[in-house]
Amino acid sequence: MPLPVDMPVGLMADTKYVFSVTYADKGVFPTEGLIDALGVILRREGQTLSQYPPPQGHLGLREMIAGTLAGQRGAAGIDPDSIFLSSGAGGAIGAILDVFIDPGDVVFVEEYTYLGTLKMLLERGADVRHVPTDDEGMDTDALDRIIGELIAEGKRPKLIYTISVYQNPMGVTLSLNRRRHMLEISQKYSIPIFENESYADFRIDGDPLPPAMLGMGDTDSVMYVSAYTKLLGCGLRLGYGVVPEPVMETLKKIRFGGAPSHLASMAVYQYMTDNREEYVTDVATSLRASRDSMLGALSKHFPANTSWSTPDGGMMLWVELPVGADTIAALPAAVEADVKYNPGPVFRAKRDGANFLRLTYSHNSPEEIGEGIEILADVFQREGLFG
């Protein structure tokens, strides 16, 4: 039975300024393009909807994913049969965790990690260990040391989970050198890596992304997950996993993370086939304006004793307030003022780190972002979070 994991009530509230969810960017949402794509593919493949889809999902989309991984993420030679479609990235993550995680298993994650996956791990009874993280991603020297200490205590770690691109919530990207080191550590201790690249399509500026670890080794030590939900709409609930054959065989016996709508798969396949490059560029342009608006508003309204990340991509900023600030306690006041954010403790297994918060910039317009950050600063000032 899953263990209960409480979340702050305010996160479910309805507010005008939503800085707590990485929604797809509605400013460039391709409604007409999706209508056109559906028209094209329904005329060509529509009759297949009368049958159940293949267990691993739409073959054309899986072939397209393999091509995208080769062309965009440096992972050549992925067999479409090693890919399965799922109900969002969360469906793929949950399916893979069901294969790997038993109560008490040690799983390594970044210093702060995505609240949805953390909740899944805690519900399954995992022993979640946070690894120090800086602007190059997870500190692999620290990871190596911590693994060695655990093995000396007689514990065998089960999994290294990393959001390796525009990490959620901290926004950092795992550097190439650390990717190589993480792969060495994985092979040295026989601990698989679970690589989440759900934000790889959202490069705004800065250096090109390093290749995915999925394509950097040939030892079948990396499992991979990503999704189209952040790019083409959370309502599509369409993600995918890439796993070695032994894991795939086990998944076939259990489940594939909740089968996505075959109609949604068809629409995404056709739309991305016809529009990928142009649309990804449009999204990056839109996110740049939103990110820059949030950075500008923070500089204007937050005091000098606070700091925040300046991400090259993704959909979020990571903010540090003075020690002693309690972002959970202040959330109800922010919600009352029509602003939502994510308190830092929801990204920690032990619910500490209360002087941190995550702010997302993918939903509201640049103008609304400026308004919302000014309101949030007033709330934090009144609640004493600025010291």
N, C-alpha and C positions, 0 to 999 in steps of 0.2 A: 504494500500500500504506500503511495507517495507520501512523503513527509510534508506537512504544511509549511509554507514559506510566506510570511506576511509581507505586504507591500503598503506603502503610505496611501491612505485613502484618497488624498488630494489628487493623485495621479489619474484617477478615473473621472475627475470633474470636467465639465465642459467650459472652456475658456476661449476668449478671443485670441489671445497670444499663446500659441502652442510651441513652447521651446523644449518639449519633453518627448517628442516622437519624431522619428526619421521617416516622415511621409515622403512619397514620391512628389517631385516638384510640380505643383499644379499649374505654375506659370507657363510651362511648356508642354503640358500633358497632351499627347497626340490623339485626341478624340477622333478627328476626321481620318487620320492615318490608320487607326485601328479599325474604323468602319470599312475603309477601303480594303485593308488587309483581310478582314473577315469575308468580304464579298468575293475576293479572289480565291481564297482557299476553300470557302464553302462550295463554290462552283466546281472546284477540282477534287476536293476530298470529303465533301459534305456527307456522302452516303456512309462513310466509315463511322459516323456518329450513331448509326443504328446498332453498332456492335460495341462490346467492351473494348477499351484501348489495350495496347500491349502492357504487360505488367510493369515494365520499366518506363513506360511513357512513350510519347510520340517519337518515332524513329528519326524523322527529319530534323526535329529540334535537337535530339541527342547528337546527331551528326553535325549540326551547326555548332553546338556547344564544343564538340571536340575540335572543330576548326578554329573557333574563337580562342580556345585555350592555347592552341598552337601559335596562332597569329598574334594574339594580344598578351599572353601570359607566359610564353616561352616553354609551354608544356606540349611538345610534339608527340605524335604517335599514340594519343589516347584513343582506346577502342570505345566506340559508342556503347558497346555491351558492358563496359565498366561504369557507365553513367546511369543513374536512375533519377527520374523526376519526382518531385515531392510537393506537398502543400507548404510552400514557402521554404526558406532556409531552415526555419525551425522544425519542419517536418523531417528533413534530412538529418538534422542534428539529433533530434529525438530518436530516430530509428537507429542511428549509429551508436548513440549512448546506450540504447537498450541491448545492443550486442556486446558492448564492452564493459559497462559499469555495473558492479555489484556494491552493496553497502560496505563502506569502509575503504573502497579503492581510492588511492591517492591520484588526484588530477591536478596538473599544474596549469595555471592561467596567469595572465598579466596582473600587475599590481592592482588594477581595477579592470573588471571585465563586464561584458554585456549582461544586463540584468536577466534577460530571458533565458540565456544558456545557463547562467549561474543558478537560476531557479530550478531548471531541469536537473542540474547536477545535484543540488541540495535535496531535491525531492527524491532522487534515487539513492540518497545516503552517501554520496561521494565525500571524501575527505579533500576539500578544495584547498590548495596551497597557492597563495599569491606570490609571484616572483617579482622582485624589483624591476621597474621599467623606466626607461628614459626616452630621450628623443630619437634613439635608434631602435626602439621597441624593447621587447623582453631582454633583460640582461642575461645572456647565455652563460657567462662565467658564473654568475650567481646560481643559475639553473643547474649547472654541472656540479657545483659545490653542494647544493641542497640535495640533489639526487644521491650523491656519494654519502652524505650524512644519513639519509634515510635507509639506504641499503646497509650501511654499517649497523643500523638499529634493527635490521631484519625485515624492513618493509620494502616491498617491490612496487614502485610506482606504476600506474596503469596507462597514463595518457598525458601527452602535452597538447593542450588546446591553445591555439593562438589565432587572434584576429590580426592577420599579418599586414593588412593594408588599411590605412586610415582607421586605426584601431578604435573600436567602440568600447568605452567612452572617451579615451584619451587623445585620439586623433593621430597617433604616431604610426609610422610605417617601419616594419622590421627591415634593417639594413641588409645588404647583400652579404657582408661578412658574417653577420649574426645568423642569417639563413643557413650559410654553409656550416657554421658551428653547431646550430641546432640539429642539422642533419647528422653531423658527426656524433653528437650526444645521443640522438635517437638510435643510431646503429651501435654505439658503444655499450648502451645499457638495454638494448632491445625494447625500447619504449616507442610506440607509434606516435606520430604527429597528426593532429587533427587541425587542418588549416582552413580558416574561414576567410574568404575573400569577397564578402558580400558588397564591399564598397569599391572594388577595383575599377568600376566604370566611371568613377567620379573624380578623376584627376582634374584639378582646376588650373594649377600652374606648378612651378617648381620642377625638380628633376624627374625624368622618366622613372616609372616604377621598376624595382628589381623584379626578376622573374619569380613566378610562383615556385615554392619548394616542390610542388607536385612534379615539376619537370626537371628538377635539379639532381635527382638521383634515380637509380634503377633498382632499388632494393625493396620496393613495395612497402615502404615505411610511412608513407604519407597518404592520409585520407583528406578529401577536399570537399568544400561546400560553398555554394554561392546561390544567388537568386536574381530574379527579375522584378521582385516586388518593389524595391526601392527605385528602380529605373522606370518601370512601366505601370506601376500602380499596386499598392498594397492589397487592393481588392482582388487582384488576380491570384494571389496565393500560389505563386509558382517559383519553386526553387529546384535545386538539384544537388546530388552528391556524386562524387567520383571515388570509387573504392577498389582495392585489390580483389582478385577473384575469390580468395577464401572468405572475405567479408561479404562479398556479393552473394555467395552461396548461402551464407547464414541469413542474410537479409531476405532472400527468396523464401526462406522457411518461416520468417517472422512477418515482416511487413516492409513497405518502402516509404514510410513516413506520411501516410495519407495520400492517396492518389489525387493529383490535381485534376481540374476539369480538362478534358481532352479538347474542348472548344477553346479554352484559354491557351492551351499549348499550341494549338493550330494558329491562333491569332498572333501570338508572340513570334512563332516561327516565321510567318509570312511578313510581319511588320519589320522584324529585325533583319531579315534577308534583304528587304527592299530599302531600309532606312537607317541601319545601325550607325554608320559613321556620322551622318548629318545630325541625327537625334542626340547622340552622345555629346557632340560639340555644342548643341543648343542647351542641353542640360548643364554642361560645365559653365557656359556663359551666364546662365541664369543663377547658378549657385555662387558664382564669383560675386555678383552684385549683392546677393543676400549675405554671404560671408563678410564682405567688406563693410556692409551696413552694420552688421553686428559688431565687428571689430571697432569701427568708428564710434558706435554708441557706447561700448564698454570704455573706450579711452576717454570719452566725454563725461560719462556719468559715474563710473566706478573709481574709488579713491586709489592713491598710489600704493597702499599696502595690500592691494589685490593684484593677481596676475592671471593670465590665461594663455592658452595655446594659440598659435597662428598656423592653422593647418593648410597644407598644399592641396587638399581635396577632402572628399567625404562630406558629411552633413552636420558636423558638430564641433563645438568648442569645449574645452575642459578648463574650468575656472577654479582658482584657489583663493579662499578668503582667509583672514587672520585665524590663527589657532584659537579655538574656543567658540568659533561661529558654529551654529547648529542649523544646517539647511533643511533638516527634517522638521524641526520645530517651527521654522519660518514658512513652510510650504502652505499651511492654511491661510495665512495672511496674504501670500502672493496670489493664491487662487481667488480669494475674496476680491483682489484687485484685478482679476481677469487674466492672470499670467500663470502658466505652468512651467516647471523645470524638473530635472531629475536630481534629487539629493545624492551626494556622493556615496552614502552607505548602501544604497541599493545595488551598487556594483562590487560590494565586498561580502565575503562569506560570513564574517563576524559583525557586519553592519557597523563598522567603524568608518573613519574618514569623513566626519560630518561637516568639516570646513571646506569640502569640495562640492562642486555641482557640474552637471552637464547641461549645455544649452544647444539645442538644435536650430538650424536656420533654413530648413528645406520647405517649410509650410507657409509661413507668413510672407507677405511682400516686403521688399526692403524698407518701405516707409513704415509699415506696421512693426517691423523689427526694431527700428529706431524708437518708436513710441513705447513698445513693450519693455525694452531694456531700461528706458528712463523710469517707467513705473516700477520695475523690479528694483532698481537702485533706491528709489524712495522707500519701498517696503523694507529692504535690507537695512537702510539707515534707521528707520523707525524701530525695527526689531533688534537693533544693536549688533548686527552681524559684521559691520565694518570696524568694530572696536571702539 
